[in-house]
Amino acid sequence: MPDAADIKLRIEAAIPGARAEVEDWTGGGDHFRATVTAPAFAGLSRIEQHRLVYGVFGGEIGGPIHALSLTTISE
């Protein structure tokens, strides 16, 4: 099961130039909150930005990562 540090590293590795702040929202290891800032978000709708981040985790969302609440910021 991934932890907040793993999620942060994976987002930053998958999205060029991304900076992520991730916290375990409930302390249970399956609900996370992340703020992701990336130049790759420029010109994308909020939904497209979120899909880009969720795509990093594929089938893990709704499984080991039960919830990932996102705030995305374009640079």
Residue pairs with C-beta under 8 A, 6 or more apart in sequence:
1 29
1 30
1 64
2 10
2 60
2 64
2 65
3 24
3 29
4 22
4 23
4 24
4 32
5 22
7 20
7 22
7 32
7 34
7 57
7 65
7 68
8 20
8 21
8 22
8 34
10 56
10 57
11 18
11 20
11 22
11 34
11 36
11 53
11 56
12 18
12 19
12 20
14 56
15 36
15 38
15 40
15 52
15 53
15 56
16 38
16 39
16 40
17 38
17 39
17 40
17 75
18 36
18 37
18 38
18 40
19 36
19 37
19 38
20 34
20 35
20 36
20 37
21 34
21 35
21 36
22 32
22 33
22 34
23 32
23 33
23 34
24 31
24 32
25 31
25 32
25 33
25 67
25 69
30 64
30 65
30 66
30 67
31 66
31 67
31 69
32 65
32 67
32 68
32 69
33 68
33 69
33 71
34 53
34 68
34 69
34 70
34 71
35 70
35 71
35 72
35 73
36 49
36 53
36 70
36 71
36 72
36 73
37 72
37 73
37 74
37 75
38 72
38 73
38 74
38 75
39 74
39 75
40 52
41 49
41 52
41 72
41 73
41 74
41 75
42 74
42 75
43 74
44 52
44 74
46 72
49 70
49 72
49 74
50 70
50 72
53 68
53 70
53 72
54 61
54 68
54 70
57 65
57 68
61 68
